[in-house]
Amino acid sequence: MGRELANKGVILITGVTKNMKPKVMKLWDLLMLRKRFIIETVFD
């Protein structure tokens, strides 16, 4: 599913849990991930 979305230009951004290795993110993606609750509230 992730590859199909990537082919269409959609990028999935997920948070890091305790058992995951940290990954490098763009600053914009990191800021939007922090604002995730607000964004989800607006769309609901």
N, CA, C, O and CB atoms as a CASP TS submission, in Angstrom:
PFRMAT TS
TARGET T0000
AUTHOR 0000-0000-0000
METHOD Language model
MODEL 1
PARENT N/A
ATOM      1  N   MET     1       0.820  -1.184   0.000  1.00  0.00           N
ATOM      2  CA  MET     1       0.000   0.000   0.000  1.00  0.00           C
ATOM      3  C   MET     1       0.869   1.256   0.000  1.00  0.00           C
ATOM      4  O   MET     1       0.577   2.217  -0.711  1.00  0.00           O
ATOM      5  CB  MET     1      -0.936  -0.006   1.200  1.00  0.00           C
ATOM      6  N   GLY     2       1.929   1.245   0.792  1.00  0.00           N
ATOM      7  CA  GLY     2       2.807   2.407   0.856  1.00  0.00           C
ATOM      8  C   GLY     2       3.451   2.727  -0.476  1.00  0.00           C
ATOM      9  O   GLY     2       3.598   3.894  -0.837  1.00  0.00           O
ATOM     10  N   ARG     3       3.835   1.697  -1.202  1.00  0.00           N
ATOM     11  CA  ARG     3       4.461   1.910  -2.520  1.00  0.00           C
ATOM     12  C   ARG     3       3.466   2.467  -3.530  1.00  0.00           C
ATOM     13  O   ARG     3       3.808   3.335  -4.334  1.00  0.00           O
ATOM     14  CB  ARG     3       5.052   0.598  -3.048  1.00  0.00           C
ATOM     15  N   GLU     4       2.234   1.965  -3.488  1.00  0.00           N
ATOM     16  CA  GLU     4       1.209   2.461  -4.402  1.00  0.00           C
ATOM     17  C   GLU     4       0.937   3.939  -4.151  1.00  0.00           C
ATOM     18  O   GLU     4       0.808   4.722  -5.092  1.00  0.00           O
ATOM     19  CB  GLU     4      -0.085   1.650  -4.252  1.00  0.00           C
ATOM     20  N   LEU     5       0.850   4.313  -2.886  1.00  0.00           N
ATOM     21  CA  LEU     5       0.623   5.720  -2.555  1.00  0.00           C
ATOM     22  C   LEU     5       1.825   6.575  -2.934  1.00  0.00           C
ATOM     23  O   LEU     5       1.660   7.704  -3.396  1.00  0.00           O
ATOM     24  CB  LEU     5       0.321   5.876  -1.064  1.00  0.00           C
ATOM     25  N   ALA     6       3.028   6.049  -2.745  1.00  0.00           N
ATOM     26  CA  ALA     6       4.233   6.794  -3.105  1.00  0.00           C
ATOM     27  C   ALA     6       4.284   7.035  -4.609  1.00  0.00           C
ATOM     28  O   ALA     6       4.730   8.093  -5.053  1.00  0.00           O
ATOM     29  CB  ALA     6       5.492   6.041  -2.644  1.00  0.00           C
ATOM     30  N   ASN     7       3.835   6.072  -5.387  1.00  0.00           N
ATOM     31  CA  ASN     7       3.791   6.250  -6.840  1.00  0.00           C
ATOM     32  C   ASN     7       2.835   7.362  -7.236  1.00  0.00           C
ATOM     33  O   ASN     7       3.034   8.024  -8.254  1.00  0.00           O
ATOM     34  CB  ASN     7       3.381   4.951  -7.521  1.00  0.00           C
ATOM     35  N   LYS     8       1.800   7.568  -6.432  1.00  0.00           N
ATOM     36  CA  LYS     8       0.827   8.625  -6.697  1.00  0.00           C
ATOM     37  C   LYS     8       1.237   9.953  -6.072  1.00  0.00           C
ATOM     38  O   LYS     8       0.543  10.956  -6.241  1.00  0.00           O
ATOM     39  CB  LYS     8      -0.536   8.218  -6.179  1.00  0.00           C
ATOM     40  N   GLY     9       2.358   9.970  -5.353  1.00  0.00           N
ATOM     41  CA  GLY     9       2.854  11.208  -4.767  1.00  0.00           C
ATOM     42  C   GLY     9       2.428  11.444  -3.328  1.00  0.00           C
ATOM     43  O   GLY     9       2.642  12.531  -2.792  1.00  0.00           O
ATOM     44  N   VAL    10       1.826  10.439  -2.693  1.00  0.00           N
ATOM     45  CA  VAL    10       1.388  10.569  -1.304  1.00  0.00           C
ATOM     46  C   VAL    10       2.449   9.950  -0.405  1.00  0.00           C
ATOM     47  O   VAL    10       2.874   8.817  -0.626  1.00  0.00           O
ATOM     48  CB  VAL    10      -0.005   9.889  -1.077  1.00  0.00           C
ATOM     49  N   ILE    11       2.872  10.693   0.604  1.00  0.00           N
ATOM     50  CA  ILE    11       3.892  10.206   1.525  1.00  0.00           C
ATOM     51  C   ILE    11       3.259  10.035   2.901  1.00  0.00           C
ATOM     52  O   ILE    11       2.629  10.956   3.421  1.00  0.00           O
ATOM     53  CB  ILE    11       5.112  11.180   1.586  1.00  0.00           C
ATOM     54  N   LEU    12       3.428   8.853   3.487  1.00  0.00           N
ATOM     55  CA  LEU    12       2.904   8.589   4.823  1.00  0.00           C
ATOM     56  C   LEU    12       3.951   8.982   5.854  1.00  0.00           C
ATOM     57  O   LEU    12       5.113   8.591   5.750  1.00  0.00           O
ATOM     58  CB  LEU    12       2.504   7.096   4.984  1.00  0.00           C
ATOM     59  N   ILE    13       3.536   9.754   6.846  1.00  0.00           N
ATOM     60  CA  ILE    13       4.441  10.175   7.909  1.00  0.00           C
ATOM     61  C   ILE    13       3.873   9.649   9.218  1.00  0.00           C
ATOM     62  O   ILE    13       2.735   9.954   9.572  1.00  0.00           O
ATOM     63  CB  ILE    13       4.615  11.739   7.943  1.00  0.00           C
ATOM     64  N   THR    14       4.658   8.866   9.931  1.00  0.00           N
ATOM     65  CA  THR    14       4.197   8.292  11.190  1.00  0.00           C
ATOM     66  C   THR    14       5.144   8.685  12.305  1.00  0.00           C
ATOM     67  O   THR    14       6.316   8.979  12.068  1.00  0.00           O
ATOM     68  CB  THR    14       4.085   6.759  11.091  1.00  0.00           C
ATOM     69  N   GLY    15       4.634   8.687  13.506  1.00  0.00           N
ATOM     70  CA  GLY    15       5.457   8.982  14.669  1.00  0.00           C
ATOM     71  C   GLY    15       6.355   7.810  15.029  1.00  0.00           C
ATOM     72  O   GLY    15       6.177   6.703  14.522  1.00  0.00           O
ATOM     73  N   VAL    16       7.309   8.054  15.894  1.00  0.00           N
ATOM     74  CA  VAL    16       8.243   7.023  16.325  1.00  0.00           C
ATOM     75  C   VAL    16       7.793   6.495  17.681  1.00  0.00           C
ATOM     76  O   VAL    16       7.547   7.271  18.605  1.00  0.00           O
ATOM     77  CB  VAL    16       9.698   7.575  16.393  1.00  0.00           C
ATOM     78  N   THR    17       7.687   5.185  17.799  1.00  0.00           N
ATOM     79  CA  THR    17       7.347   4.580  19.079  1.00  0.00           C
ATOM     80  C   THR    17       8.624   4.158  19.792  1.00  0.00           C
ATOM     81  O   THR    17       9.718   4.292  19.243  1.00  0.00           O
ATOM     82  CB  THR    17       6.400   3.370  18.887  1.00  0.00           C
ATOM     83  N   LYS    18       8.491   3.654  21.001  1.00  0.00           N
ATOM     84  CA  LYS    18       9.663   3.314  21.811  1.00  0.00           C
ATOM     85  C   LYS    18      10.543   2.247  21.177  1.00  0.00           C
ATOM     86  O   LYS    18      11.765   2.295  21.310  1.00  0.00           O
ATOM     87  CB  LYS    18       9.224   2.849  23.168  1.00  0.00           C
ATOM     88  N   ASN    19       9.940   1.291  20.493  1.00  0.00           N
ATOM     89  CA  ASN    19      10.728   0.189  19.950  1.00  0.00           C
ATOM     90  C   ASN    19      11.223   0.433  18.523  1.00  0.00           C
ATOM     91  O   ASN    19      11.752  -0.484  17.894  1.00  0.00           O
ATOM     92  CB  ASN    19       9.913  -1.067  19.983  1.00  0.00           C
ATOM     93  N   MET    20      11.064   1.637  18.009  1.00  0.00           N
ATOM     94  CA  MET    20      11.516   1.962  16.655  1.00  0.00           C
ATOM     95  C   MET    20      12.799   2.781  16.705  1.00  0.00           C
ATOM     96  O   MET    20      13.029   3.551  17.637  1.00  0.00           O
ATOM     97  CB  MET    20      10.424   2.730  15.887  1.00  0.00           C
ATOM     98  N   LYS    21      13.619   2.598  15.691  1.00  0.00           N
ATOM     99  CA  LYS    21      14.811   3.426  15.563  1.00  0.00           C
ATOM    100  C   LYS    21      14.389   4.808  15.067  1.00  0.00           C
ATOM    101  O   LYS    21      13.497   4.917  14.226  1.00  0.00           O
ATOM    102  CB  LYS    21      15.853   2.773  14.595  1.00  0.00           C
ATOM    103  N   PRO    22      15.020   5.860  15.578  1.00  0.00           N
ATOM    104  CA  PRO    22      14.680   7.199  15.081  1.00  0.00           C
ATOM    105  C   PRO    22      15.100   7.345  13.627  1.00  0.00           C
ATOM    106  O   PRO    22      16.130   6.811  13.214  1.00  0.00           O
ATOM    107  CB  PRO    22      15.353   8.290  15.940  1.00  0.00           C
ATOM    108  N   LYS    23      14.307   8.062  12.859  1.00  0.00           N
ATOM    109  CA  LYS    23      14.634   8.267  11.459  1.00  0.00           C
ATOM    110  C   LYS    23      14.721   9.760  11.165  1.00  0.00           C
ATOM    111  O   LYS    23      14.121  10.577  11.863  1.00  0.00           O
ATOM    112  CB  LYS    23      13.590   7.591  10.550  1.00  0.00           C
ATOM    113  N   VAL    24      15.454  10.098  10.153  1.00  0.00           N
ATOM    114  CA  VAL    24      15.642  11.494   9.769  1.00  0.00           C
ATOM    115  C   VAL    24      14.385  11.964   9.049  1.00  0.00           C
ATOM    116  O   VAL    24      13.894  11.304   8.133  1.00  0.00           O
ATOM    117  CB  VAL    24      16.910  11.672   8.866  1.00  0.00           C
ATOM    118  N   MET    25      13.868  13.122   9.480  1.00  0.00           N
ATOM    119  CA  MET    25      12.667  13.691   8.872  1.00  0.00           C
ATOM    120  C   MET    25      12.953  15.115   8.437  1.00  0.00           C
ATOM    121  O   MET    25      13.821  15.790   8.990  1.00  0.00           O
ATOM    122  CB  MET    25      11.470  13.651   9.854  1.00  0.00           C
ATOM    123  N   LYS    26      12.218  15.553   7.450  1.00  0.00           N
ATOM    124  CA  LYS    26      12.286  16.956   7.064  1.00  0.00           C
ATOM    125  C   LYS    26      11.673  17.787   8.189  1.00  0.00           C
ATOM    126  O   LYS    26      10.789  17.314   8.903  1.00  0.00           O
ATOM    127  CB  LYS    26      11.549  17.211   5.701  1.00  0.00           C
ATOM    128  N   LEU    27      12.135  19.001   8.343  1.00  0.00           N
ATOM    129  CA  LEU    27      11.638  19.871   9.410  1.00  0.00           C
ATOM    130  C   LEU    27      10.129  20.080   9.297  1.00  0.00           C
ATOM    131  O   LEU    27       9.420  20.038  10.303  1.00  0.00           O
ATOM    132  CB  LEU    27      12.359  21.223   9.374  1.00  0.00           C
ATOM    133  N   TRP    28       9.638  20.303   8.090  1.00  0.00           N
ATOM    134  CA  TRP    28       8.205  20.527   7.879  1.00  0.00           C
ATOM    135  C   TRP    28       7.391  19.313   8.326  1.00  0.00           C
ATOM    136  O   TRP    28       6.354  19.462   8.972  1.00  0.00           O
ATOM    137  CB  TRP    28       7.923  20.837   6.397  1.00  0.00           C
ATOM    138  N   ASP    29       7.862  18.110   7.980  1.00  0.00           N
ATOM    139  CA  ASP    29       7.162  16.888   8.372  1.00  0.00           C
ATOM    140  C   ASP    29       7.134  16.740   9.885  1.00  0.00           C
ATOM    141  O   ASP    29       6.122  16.330  10.454  1.00  0.00           O
ATOM    142  CB  ASP    29       7.823  15.663   7.735  1.00  0.00           C
ATOM    143  N   LEU    30       8.234  17.069  10.534  1.00  0.00           N
ATOM    144  CA  LEU    30       8.313  16.972  11.987  1.00  0.00           C
ATOM    145  C   LEU    30       7.340  17.947  12.654  1.00  0.00           C
ATOM    146  O   LEU    30       6.666  17.593  13.621  1.00  0.00           O
ATOM    147  CB  LEU    30       9.747  17.244  12.461  1.00  0.00           C
ATOM    148  N   LEU    31       7.274  19.161  12.139  1.00  0.00           N
ATOM    149  CA  LEU    31       6.351  20.153  12.698  1.00  0.00           C
ATOM    150  C   LEU    31       4.897  19.741  12.497  1.00  0.00           C
ATOM    151  O   LEU    31       4.076  19.898  13.401  1.00  0.00           O
ATOM    152  CB  LEU    31       6.595  21.521  12.062  1.00  0.00           C
ATOM    153  N   MET    32       4.578  19.218  11.322  1.00  0.00           N
ATOM    154  CA  MET    32       3.207  18.788  11.052  1.00  0.00           C
ATOM    155  C   MET    32       2.825  17.570  11.885  1.00  0.00           C
ATOM    156  O   MET    32       1.666  17.426  12.276  1.00  0.00           O
ATOM    157  CB  MET    32       3.035  18.477   9.571  1.00  0.00           C
ATOM    158  N   LEU    33       3.782  16.698  12.158  1.00  0.00           N
ATOM    159  CA  LEU    33       3.513  15.535  12.995  1.00  0.00           C
ATOM    160  C   LEU    33       3.180  15.972  14.417  1.00  0.00           C
ATOM    161  O   LEU    33       2.344  15.356  15.079  1.00  0.00           O
ATOM    162  CB  LEU    33       4.716  14.579  12.996  1.00  0.00           C
ATOM    163  N   ARG    34       3.825  17.024  14.882  1.00  0.00           N
ATOM    164  CA  ARG    34       3.520  17.556  16.213  1.00  0.00           C
ATOM    165  C   ARG    34       2.125  18.178  16.255  1.00  0.00           C
ATOM    166  O   ARG    34       1.483  18.182  17.305  1.00  0.00           O
ATOM    167  CB  ARG    34       4.570  18.596  16.626  1.00  0.00           C
ATOM    168  N   LYS    35       1.655  18.699  15.135  1.00  0.00           N
ATOM    169  CA  LYS    35       0.336  19.336  15.048  1.00  0.00           C
ATOM    170  C   LYS    35      -0.743  18.355  14.589  1.00  0.00           C
ATOM    171  O   LYS    35      -1.835  18.771  14.202  1.00  0.00           O
ATOM    172  CB  LYS    35       0.389  20.526  14.093  1.00  0.00           C
ATOM    173  N   ARG    36      -0.447  17.075  14.629  1.00  0.00           N
ATOM    174  CA  ARG    36      -1.341  16.045  14.099  1.00  0.00           C
ATOM    175  C   ARG    36      -2.731  16.103  14.722  1.00  0.00           C
ATOM    176  O   ARG    36      -3.726  16.004  14.003  1.00  0.00           O
ATOM    177  CB  ARG    36      -0.740  14.675  14.325  1.00  0.00           C
ATOM    178  N   PHE    37      -2.823  16.258  16.024  1.00  0.00           N
ATOM    179  CA  PHE    37      -4.125  16.279  16.695  1.00  0.00           C
ATOM    180  C   PHE    37      -4.989  17.423  16.171  1.00  0.00           C
ATOM    181  O   PHE    37      -6.181  17.242  15.925  1.00  0.00           O
ATOM    182  CB  PHE    37      -3.945  16.406  18.218  1.00  0.00           C
ATOM    183  N   ILE    38      -4.397  18.585  16.004  1.00  0.00           N
ATOM    184  CA  ILE    38      -5.144  19.746  15.515  1.00  0.00           C
ATOM    185  C   ILE    38      -5.611  19.508  14.088  1.00  0.00           C
ATOM    186  O   ILE    38      -6.748  19.831  13.745  1.00  0.00           O
ATOM    187  CB  ILE    38      -4.281  21.023  15.589  1.00  0.00           C
ATOM    188  N   ILE    39      -4.751  18.950  13.260  1.00  0.00           N
ATOM    189  CA  ILE    39      -5.102  18.688  11.865  1.00  0.00           C
ATOM    190  C   ILE    39      -6.228  17.662  11.787  1.00  0.00           C
ATOM    191  O   ILE    39      -7.164  17.835  11.006  1.00  0.00           O
ATOM    192  CB  ILE    39      -3.871  18.193  11.077  1.00  0.00           C
ATOM    193  N   GLU    40      -6.153  16.592  12.587  1.00  0.00           N
ATOM    194  CA  GLU    40      -7.208  15.579  12.590  1.00  0.00           C
ATOM    195  C   GLU    40      -8.529  16.164  13.074  1.00  0.00           C
ATOM    196  O   GLU    40      -9.589  15.789  12.573  1.00  0.00           O
ATOM    197  CB  GLU    40      -6.807  14.391  13.469  1.00  0.00           C
ATOM    198  N   THR    41      -8.481  17.069  14.035  1.00  0.00           N
ATOM    199  CA  THR    41      -9.694  17.690  14.555  1.00  0.00           C
ATOM    200  C   THR    41     -10.369  18.538  13.480  1.00  0.00           C
ATOM    201  O   THR    41     -11.594  18.533  13.366  1.00  0.00           O
ATOM    202  CB  THR    41      -9.371  18.549  15.787  1.00  0.00           C
ATOM    203  N   VAL    42      -9.592  19.254  12.705  1.00  0.00           N
ATOM    204  CA  VAL    42     -10.147  20.098  11.646  1.00  0.00           C
ATOM    205  C   VAL    42     -10.828  19.246  10.584  1.00  0.00           C
ATOM    206  O   VAL    42     -11.897  19.612  10.095  1.00  0.00           O
ATOM    207  CB  VAL    42      -9.046  20.962  11.008  1.00  0.00           C
ATOM    208  N   PHE    43     -10.229  18.119  10.221  1.00  0.00           N
ATOM    209  CA  PHE    43     -10.792  17.277   9.170  1.00  0.00           C
ATOM    210  C   PHE    43     -11.967  16.435   9.639  1.00  0.00           C
ATOM    211  O   PHE    43     -12.770  15.995   8.817  1.00  0.00           O
ATOM    212  CB  PHE    43      -9.730  16.381   8.618  1.00  0.00           C
ATOM    213  N   ASP    44     -12.086  16.201  10.928  1.00  0.00           N
ATOM    214  CA  ASP    44     -13.224  15.420  11.435  1.00  0.00           C
ATOM    215  C   ASP    44     -14.396  16.342  11.598  1.00  0.00           C
ATOM    216  O   ASP    44     -15.470  15.909  12.013  1.00  0.00           O
ATOM    217  CB  ASP    44     -12.890  14.716  12.780  1.00  0.00           C
TER
END
